[in-house]
Amino acid sequence: MGLFSAISKAMQAAQEKAELEAAPVIRQIDQNDLSYGGEKFCAMARQLSPSARTAAGRAYQRKIDVSGKNEIYQAFEQMYGRYQQRGDTMAFALSQMLGKKLAQDEDSRVKEKSNDDGSKTLYLPRGY
């Protein structure tokens, strides 16, 4: 039991460290709408460690879960547009989180396509 306890404590300490590092991004996500929070996340993502990006991603997902359909759609449109214009991979990842929620809610404005590797991409059809 001692080894499990030591591993558990180490994992908890690492998670707390990541959340502390991600705190400025998480604060922006929590205090603003999804679009602004997503923009701040994208702007600061390169400065964060992978574990801090994961912690910020969890905060963004929590914000998605409590946001309304229109706010989610606006943020999806903005993040997907940022990805298309700048090739920003973090914006693409956020757009897929947002799109997944819209797809679950059966929002007809978001479409899904299958990729050669079997993965799926959520996107905005032309004209939206």
C-alpha positions in Angstrom: 0.0 0.0 0.0 3.0 2.3 0.6 4.0 2.3 -3.1 0.4 3.2 -4.2 0.2 6.0 -1.7 3.6 7.4 -2.9 2.5 7.3 -6.5 -0.8 8.8 -5.7 0.8 11.7 -3.8 3.2 12.3 -6.6 0.5 12.3 -9.2 -1.6 14.7 -7.1 1.4 17.0 -6.7 2.0 17.0 -10.4 -1.6 17.8 -11.1 -1.6 20.7 -8.6 1.6 22.1 -10.2 0.0 21.9 -13.6 -3.1 23.7 -12.4 -1.0 26.4 -10.7 0.9 26.9 -13.9 -2.3 27.1 -15.9 -4.1 29.3 -13.4 -3.9 32.5 -15.5 -5.4 30.7 -18.5 -8.0 29.0 -16.4 -9.0 32.3 -14.8 -9.5 33.8 -18.3 -11.6 30.8 -19.3 -13.7 31.0 -16.1 -14.3 34.8 -16.1 -15.0 35.3 -19.8 -17.1 33.8 -22.6 -15.9 30.8 -24.6 -14.7 32.9 -27.5 -12.5 35.2 -25.4 -11.3 32.3 -23.2 -10.5 30.3 -26.3 -8.5 33.2 -27.8 -6.5 33.6 -24.5 -5.9 29.8 -24.3 -4.6 29.8 -27.9 -2.4 32.8 -27.2 -0.8 31.3 -24.1 -0.7 27.6 -25.0 2.9 27.6 -26.3 4.1 29.0 -22.9 2.5 26.1 -21.0 3.8 22.7 -20.3 1.8 19.8 -21.7 0.3 19.0 -18.3 -0.7 22.6 -17.8 -2.3 22.6 -21.3 -4.3 19.6 -20.2 -5.4 21.3 -17.0 -6.5 24.4 -19.1 -8.3 22.1 -21.5 -10.3 20.5 -18.7 -11.3 24.0 -17.6 -12.4 24.9 -21.1 -14.4 21.6 -21.3 -16.1 22.5 -18.0 -17.0 25.9 -19.4 -18.4 24.3 -22.5 -20.6 22.0 -20.4 -22.3 24.9 -18.7 -22.6 27.3 -21.7 -25.5 27.8 -24.0 -25.8 26.4 -27.5 -25.4 29.9 -29.2 -22.3 30.8 -27.2 -20.8 27.4 -28.0 -21.6 27.9 -31.7 -20.0 31.4 -31.8 -16.9 30.1 -30.1 -16.8 27.1 -32.5 -17.1 29.4 -35.5 -14.3 31.6 -34.1 -11.9 28.8 -33.2 -12.4 26.9 -36.5 -11.9 30.2 -38.4 -8.7 30.8 -36.5 -7.5 27.4 -37.4 -8.4 27.9 -41.1 -6.7 31.3 -41.3 -3.6 30.7 -39.1 -3.2 27.0 -39.0 -3.4 27.2 -35.2 -3.6 23.6 -33.9 -4.7 24.6 -30.5 -7.7 26.5 -32.0 -8.4 23.3 -34.0 -8.4 21.2 -30.8 -10.7 23.7 -29.1 -13.0 23.8 -32.1 -13.3 20.0 -32.0 -14.2 20.2 -28.3 -16.9 22.8 -29.1 -18.1 20.9 -32.2 -18.4 17.7 -30.2 -20.9 19.4 -27.8 -22.8 20.9 -30.7 -23.0 17.5 -32.5 -24.2 15.8 -29.2 -27.0 18.5 -29.1 -27.7 17.7 -32.8 -27.0 21.2 -34.0 -27.4 21.1 -37.8 -24.9 24.0 -38.4 -22.0 21.6 -37.7 -21.1 18.8 -40.0 -18.8 15.8 -39.5 -16.5 14.2 -41.9 -14.5 11.0 -41.7 -10.7 11.1 -42.3 -8.6 8.5 -44.0 -7.2 7.4 -40.6 -10.7 6.7 -39.2 -10.9 9.9 -37.1 -13.6 12.4 -37.5 -13.4 16.2 -38.0 -16.2 18.6 -37.1 -16.5 21.6 -39.5 -18.7 24.4 -40.7 -20.1 23.8 -44.2 -19.8 26.7 -46.6 -22.5 29.2 -46.4 -22.6 29.2 -42.6 
